[in-house]
Amino acid sequence: MSTNVDVYSPYYFPTMANYDDSISSSVDYDYSSGLCDRSEVRQFSQYFQPAFYWCVCLLGAIGNILVVVLYAFYKRIKTMTDVYLLNLSIADLLFLCTLPFWALNASIGWRFGSSLCKIVSGVYKINLFSCMFLLTCISFDRYIAIVLATKAHYSKNKRLLQSKLVCLFVWIIATILSFPEFAFSSTNESQMTCSSNYPSKNMKVVAFALQVTFGFLLPLVIMMICYSLITWTLLQTKRFQKHKAIKVIVAVVSTFVLTQLPYNSFLIVKLLDADNITITDCNTLKNVDIATQITQSIAFLHCCLNPFLYAFIGVKFRQHLLKFLKDIGCFNQRQFLKLFKPQPGTSKRSSVVSESETFGTFVL
């Protein structure tokens, strides 16, 4: 019996037809009534995932397209954060392009052929890695801009060039890490599935370890270190609107943990089960399958939230957004000027924090 199908991939949906050949050791054991019937898991995915994926696709597309449009026509790219945010939105948009395929796959099965299975699977994984890497780069850039503010100010032009090279490196590494998806993703036309069929169990474990390590654990560790040092620096600063900045940091880290940790935890549970048959109760197995689908869908929310956590939270970015909305007729010039009227007791330079120069999106 084969044990090399990636049953914890985001696009594998088990059906009764492919239990014996595809679900590895999790269905090898016998119950008094035979193999564990997980048809209700498939039924759950048919109703839950298509609707959720289409909603994520629509909401994420609106936010990320706005970011790309604003950078293309309104906001000049002049900081490392600008470069990272633009690349992050592009990565999110490419990721969102794969969701309609997985939505249709969940509802009617894979009907798009083997070549498109490889392409969509590979593009999905490229953008999973690139998004996580770019979020890590943003946290490191903020660390340099705040903790090493003097150095950041005097090396601004050099850092802008470096950020472009870093983004190129990010895309190259993400593509290399996604090679197994391009190489081993295939379809079973009779069963209408698109999944990764690895040549060996070791290859499957390596691919899984790469996803969890580079797609979650490493970014999480770096982000926690950078934002902890940033928070410590802000707490030592007296001239600074530090409470607003710290709230942004808490929101960024909390969102990352709350959306990514549950899914990656269930991936580890499913891997251990596939290798060691740690789950021997059919109902428990089905609950884990359903929980994995739910937490995976929650993890996909990052592409909807990124524009708000990293771009629109910035003062100047919001100003560019209002200008764009005025240009497309959402409100007139009088309303536009009213929105830009300074609040009493504030000034444009009331803080040592300048969103455009140093501290990216930490100003609310």
ZAMARGU-4260 file (C-alpha; in steps of 0.2 Angstrom, whole numbers, plus 5000, padded with zeros to 4 digits):
<rodrens>
0) 5000/5000/5000 | 5007/5017/4995 | 5012/5029/5009 | 5018/5043/4999 | 5003/5054/4995
5) 5003/5071/5003 | 4986/5069/5012 | 4989/5085/5022 | 4991/5096/5007 | 4979/5110/5004
10) 4971/5102/4989 | 4969/5084/4994 | 4951/5079/4998 | 4949/5061/5002 | 4935/5051/4993
15) 4929/5033/4997 | 4936/5028/4980 | 4954/5032/4984 | 4956/5027/5002 | 4965/5011/4999
20) 4979/5018/4988 | 4981/5036/4995 | 4978/5039/5014 | 4993/5030/5019 | 4993/5021/5036
25) 4979/5031/5044 | 4966/5018/5036 | 4977/5003/5037 | 4970/4997/5054 | 4954/4988/5055
30) 4938/4992/5065 | 4925/4980/5069 | 4915/4988/5054 | 4929/4989/5042 | 4939/5004/5036
35) 4935/5021/5043 | 4922/5029/5032 | 4927/5047/5030 | 4914/5052/5017 | 4907/5065/5029
40) 4924/5074/5029 | 4922/5075/5010 | 4904/5081/5012 | 4910/5094/5024 | 4923/5101/5012
45) 4911/5101/4998 | 4900/5114/5008 | 4913/5123/5018 | 4928/5126/5008 | 4921/5133/4991
50) 4911/5146/5000 | 4925/5151/5011 | 4938/5151/4997 | 4928/5162/4986 | 4925/5175/5000
55) 4944/5175/5004 | 4948/5177/4986 | 4936/5192/4984 | 4941/5201/4999 | 4960/5198/4997
60) 4959/5203/4979 | 4951/5220/4983 | 4964/5224/4997 | 4979/5218/4987 | 4974/5226/4971
65) 4972/5243/4979 | 4990/5241/4986 | 4997/5238/4969 | 4987/5252/4961 | 4992/5264/4974
70) 5011/5260/4972 | 5009/5260/4953 | 5000/5277/4952 | 5001/5287/4968 | 5014/5282/4981
75) 5033/5282/4976 | 5043/5268/4981 | 5057/5275/4992 | 5059/5263/5007 | 5063/5245/5010
80) 5046/5243/5017 | 5038/5249/5001 | 5047/5236/4991 | 5042/5222/5003 | 5024/5228/5004
85) 5023/5228/4985 | 5030/5211/4983 | 5019/5205/4997 | 5004/5211/4988 | 5009/5203/4972
90) 5013/5186/4981 | 4996/5187/4989 | 4987/5190/4973 | 4996/5175/4965 | 4991/5165/4980
95) 4973/5171/4978 | 4973/5165/4960 | 4975/5147/4965 | 4960/5147/4977 | 4946/5146/4964
100) 4954/5130/4958 | 4954/5123/4975 | 4936/5129/4978 | 4931/5119/4962 | 4941/5105/4967
105) 4932/5103/4984 | 4915/5104/4976 | 4917/5094/4960 | 4934/5086/4960 | 4949/5091/4949
110) 4944/5093/4931 | 4959/5103/4925 | 4971/5091/4919 | 4989/5085/4926 | 4998/5100/4919
115) 4987/5113/4927 | 4988/5102/4943 | 5007/5104/4944 | 5006/5123/4940 | 4993/5128/4952
120) 5001/5117/4966 | 5018/5124/4963 | 5012/5142/4962 | 5002/5140/4978 | 5018/5134/4987
125) 5029/5147/4980 | 5018/5161/4986 | 5015/5152/5003 | 5034/5153/5006 | 5037/5170/4998
130) 5023/5178/5009 | 5031/5171/5025 | 5048/5176/5019 | 5042/5194/5015 | 5033/5196/5032
135) 5050/5191/5040 | 5059/5204/5030 | 5047/5217/5035 | 5050/5213/5053 | 5069/5214/5051
140) 5067/5230/5041 | 5057/5238/5055 | 5070/5232/5068 | 5084/5241/5058 | 5073/5256/5056
145) 5069/5258/5074 | 5082/5249/5085 | 5096/5255/5073 | 5088/5271/5067 | 5104/5281/5064
150) 5112/5268/5053 | 5095/5266/5044 | 5094/5285/5040 | 5112/5286/5033 | 5111/5271/5022
155) 5093/5274/5015 | 5098/5273/4996 | 5109/5258/4999 | 5095/5249/5009 | 5083/5252/4995
160) 5094/5243/4982 | 5097/5229/4995 | 5078/5227/4997 | 5076/5224/4978 | 5090/5211/4979
165) 5082/5203/4994 | 5065/5201/4986 | 5073/5193/4971 | 5082/5181/4983 | 5065/5178/4991
170) 5057/5173/4975 | 5071/5162/4970 | 5072/5152/4987 | 5053/5151/4987 | 5053/5143/4970
175) 5067/5131/4974 | 5058/5125/4990 | 5042/5123/4979 | 5051/5111/4967 | 5043/5095/4974
180) 5026/5102/4970 | 5030/5105/4952 | 5039/5088/4951 | 5027/5076/4961 | 5010/5084/4959
185) 4999/5073/4948 | 4981/5069/4945 | 4970/5053/4946 | 4957/5056/4932 | 4946/5042/4938
190) 4945/5048/4955 | 4947/5067/4950 | 4960/5071/4963 | 4976/5083/4962 | 4989/5078/4975
195) 5007/5076/4978 | 5013/5058/4975 | 5031/5057/4982 | 5043/5044/4976 | 5047/5039/4994
200) 5041/5041/5012 | 5057/5051/5016 | 5054/5063/5002 | 5037/5066/5008 | 5043/5069/5026
205) 5057/5081/5019 | 5044/5091/5009 | 5033/5092/5025 | 5047/5098/5036 | 5052/5111/5024
210) 5034/5118/5024 | 5033/5119/5043 | 5051/5125/5046 | 5052/5138/5032 | 5034/5142/5030
215) 5030/5145/5049 | 5043/5141/5062 | 5058/5151/5056 | 5047/5166/5051 | 5039/5165/5068
220) 5055/5165/5078 | 5063/5179/5068 | 5047/5190/5069 | 5046/5187/5088 | 5064/5192/5091
225) 5063/5207/5080 | 5047/5214/5087 | 5052/5210/5105 | 5068/5221/5102 | 5057/5234/5094
230) 5045/5234/5108 | 5059/5236/5121 | 5066/5250/5111 | 5050/5259/5110 | 5047/5257/5129
235) 5063/5266/5132 | 5058/5281/5121 | 5049/5296/5129 | 5047/5307/5114 | 5037/5294/5104
240) 5019/5289/5102 | 5024/5272/5108 | 5007/5265/5113 | 5000/5266/5096 | 5016/5258/5088
245) 5015/5244/5101 | 4997/5241/5097 | 5002/5238/5079 | 5016/5226/5084 | 5004/5216/5095
250) 4991/5216/5081 | 5004/5210/5068 | 5011/5196/5079 | 4994/5190/5086 | 4987/5189/5069
255) 5001/5179/5062 | 5001/5167/5077 | 4982/5165/5078 | 4980/5162/5059 | 4996/5151/5056
260) 4999/5141/5072 | 4982/5131/5073 | 4985/5124/5055 | 5003/5120/5057 | 4999/5111/5073
265) 4986/5100/5065 | 4999/5097/5050 | 5011/5090/5063 | 4997/5079/5071 | 4993/5072/5054
270) 5011/5068/5050 | 5013/5059/5066 | 4997/5049/5063 | 5003/5044/5045 | 5019/5038/5052
275) 5015/5030/5069 | 4996/5027/5068 | 4994/5038/5084 | 4975/5040/5080 | 4966/5024/5081
280) 4948/5030/5084 | 4938/5034/5068 | 4928/5048/5075 | 4944/5056/5081 | 4952/5054/5064
285) 4937/5062/5056 | 4938/5077/5068 | 4956/5080/5065 | 4953/5080/5046 | 4939/5093/5048
290) 4949/5103/5060 | 4963/5103/5048 | 4952/5110/5034 | 4945/5124/5046 | 4962/5129/5052
295) 4969/5129/5035 | 4955/5141/5029 | 4959/5152/5044 | 4977/5152/5038 | 4972/5158/5021
300) 4965/5174/5029 | 4982/5181/5030 | 4981/5187/5012 | 4965/5197/5016 | 4973/5204/5032
305) 4990/5209/5026 | 4985/5225/5016 | 4977/5232/5032 | 4991/5226/5045 | 5005/5232/5034
310) 4999/5245/5022 | 4983/5254/5025 | 4987/5256/5044 | 5000/5269/5038 | 4995/5287/5038
315) 5002/5292/5021 | 4995/5276/5013 | 4978/5280/5019 | 4980/5297/5012 | 4984/5290/4995
320) 4970/5278/4997 | 4958/5293/5000 | 4965/5302/4985 | 4962/5287/4974 | 4944/5285/4980
325) 4942/5304/4976 | 4949/5301/4958 | 4937/5287/4955 | 4922/5297/4961 | 4918/5290/4978
330) 4918/5308/4985 | 4920/5326/4979 | 4935/5338/4982 | 4926/5347/4996 | 4923/5330/5005
335) 4941/5326/5001 | 4948/5342/5009 | 4938/5339/5024 | 4945/5322/5027 | 4962/5329/5026
340) 4959/5343/5039 | 4971/5342/5053 | 4965/5336/5070 | 4965/5349/5084 | 4981/5348/5094
345) 4991/5338/5081 | 5004/5342/5068 | 5012/5333/5054 | 5028/5332/5064 | 5021/5329/5081
350) 5031/5313/5083 | 5049/5308/5079 | 5041/5294/5069 | 5040/5297/5051 | 5031/5284/5041
355) 5038/5289/5025 | 5056/5290/5031 | 5060/5278/5045 | 5046/5268/5053 | 5036/5261/5039
360) 5018/5258/5045 | 5019/5260/5064 | 5010/5277/5064 | 4991/5275/5065
</rodrens>
